[in-house]
Amino acid sequence: MMKDLLEKIDLNKVLRYLLFMFLTLMAQNMVFSHIRPMNVCPLALPAVSAALGMFEGATWGPLFSLLMGYFADMSFVENRVFFLILLPVLSLLSAFISQFFINRRFFAFMGLALLALLITALLQMLKTLAGDAWSLEMLKVALLQTLFSLPAAALAYPLPAKWSRE
């Protein structure tokens, strides 16, 4: 049984996605964390998770996103299991939406990435809200983070789209 499972796994695809996620995490930690327009840090991870779900489906997408979430939570000190839970859920949501409602083109992906980034920003806002009082500034920061993360989201599209066609 294990031999059959190993024969079905495309090791080349797994290694490509592991490298892609590793480079994304490195870019998030080394580049995007230092680019802070209007004191807001852009996030690429939710868009990558949406791309994984869109192009790899409801099995591989959340599995890769779970792994990426694990390492993302290790690199973001203030999070314990936030990305570990959120990224696979976003990937599964994007797999479902792309399977039944939209095509797998760039414009549709950007819509999914926008949704994933908005959900992430709102959940971060709610997590902060649990410890602080309500402020309109929180909503402003969540919206700015979503908008400033869209260029990074556009960079998350080409490689998974190319690999899914192979």
Secondary structure, DSSP 8 states (H G I E B T S, - for coil): -HHHHHHHS-HHHHHHHHHHHHHHHHHIIIIITT--GGG-----HHHHHHHHHHHHHHHHHHHHHHHHHHHHHHH-TT-SSHHHHHHHHHHHHHHHHHHHT--SSHHHHHHHHHHHHHHHHHHHHHHHHHHS---HHHHHHHHHHHHHHHHHHHHTSHHHHHHHH-
